[in-house]
Amino acid sequence: MSGAMRGTRVTAWFRTAGLENVSAITTLAERRQPLRPVEREYIRNNLEFLSGLAQRCDLAEADHHQWKAIGEEPERLISDPDFCYREMWVLSLGVVSTG
């Protein structure tokens, strides 16, 4: 599974590994304009990464074209005054059985 999509599967992996009392806490982050330079760079890198993934997926031709355009010129999207970027972090917890 791709790195960006693993967070939601960790609890299942914990259970498979025998951990008990498995739980997860999800935090949502939203970034809007104006973006700091470090945020722009982070988002640009993510968009380029996702664009590369999309080229290897079975998508409609229009979707391939759109993702290719985003990967080639991410600043066009990022610079939109209404641009909004959301991401989530998942903290997974589990206890190792002592028995």
C-alpha positions in Angstrom: 0.0 0.0 0.0 1.3 3.4 -0.9 2.9 5.4 2.0 0.3 8.1 2.0 -2.5 5.6 2.4 -1.1 3.4 5.1 -2.3 5.3 8.2 -5.9 3.9 8.1 -4.6 0.3 7.9 -2.2 0.4 10.9 -4.9 -0.7 13.4 -5.7 -3.8 11.3 -1.9 -4.6 11.2 -1.7 -4.2 14.9 -4.6 -6.6 15.5 -3.0 -9.1 13.1 0.3 -8.8 15.0 -1.6 -9.8 18.2 -1.8 -6.4 19.9 -4.8 -5.7 22.2 -6.9 -2.7 23.0 -6.1 -1.3 19.6 -7.4 2.2 18.9 -6.8 5.1 16.6 -6.9 8.9 17.0 -7.3 11.0 13.8 -6.4 14.7 13.5 -7.4 16.7 10.5 -5.3 19.7 9.3 -6.5 22.3 6.8 -4.2 24.8 5.1 -5.5 27.8 3.3 -4.0 30.9 1.7 -1.8 32.6 2.5 0.6 29.7 2.7 4.0 29.9 4.2 6.9 28.9 2.0 7.4 25.6 3.9 3.7 24.7 3.4 3.9 25.6 -0.3 6.9 23.3 -0.8 5.3 20.5 1.2 2.1 20.7 -0.7 3.9 21.0 -4.1 5.9 17.8 -3.3 2.7 15.9 -2.3 0.9 17.0 -5.5 3.9 15.9 -7.6 3.9 12.6 -5.8 0.2 12.0 -6.2 0.5 13.0 -9.9 3.1 10.3 -10.4 0.8 7.7 -8.6 -2.1 8.7 -10.8 -0.2 8.0 -14.0 0.1 4.4 -12.9 -3.6 4.0 -11.9 -6.5 2.8 -14.0 -8.3 6.2 -14.4 -10.4 7.8 -17.1 -8.3 9.6 -19.7 -9.6 13.0 -18.5 -8.4 12.2 -14.9 -5.0 11.2 -16.2 -4.8 14.5 -18.1 -5.8 16.5 -15.0 -3.3 14.8 -12.7 -0.6 15.2 -15.3 -1.3 18.9 -15.5 -1.2 19.2 -11.7 2.1 17.4 -11.6 3.7 19.6 -14.3 2.4 22.8 -12.8 1.4 22.4 -9.1 1.9 26.2 -8.4 -1.1 26.9 -10.7 -3.4 25.1 -8.3 -1.6 26.1 -5.1 -1.7 29.8 -6.1 -5.4 29.9 -6.4 -6.7 32.3 -3.7 -9.4 29.8 -2.7 -7.0 26.8 -2.5 -7.5 24.5 0.4 -5.3 21.5 1.3 -6.5 19.0 3.8 -4.6 16.1 5.3 -5.0 13.8 8.2 -2.7 12.1 10.7 -3.6 8.8 12.3 -2.1 7.8 15.7 -2.6 4.1 16.2 -2.2 2.6 19.7 -2.1 -1.0 20.9 -0.9 -3.0 23.9 1.4 -6.0 23.6 -0.1 -9.0 25.3 1.8 -10.2 28.4 0.1 -13.6 28.4 
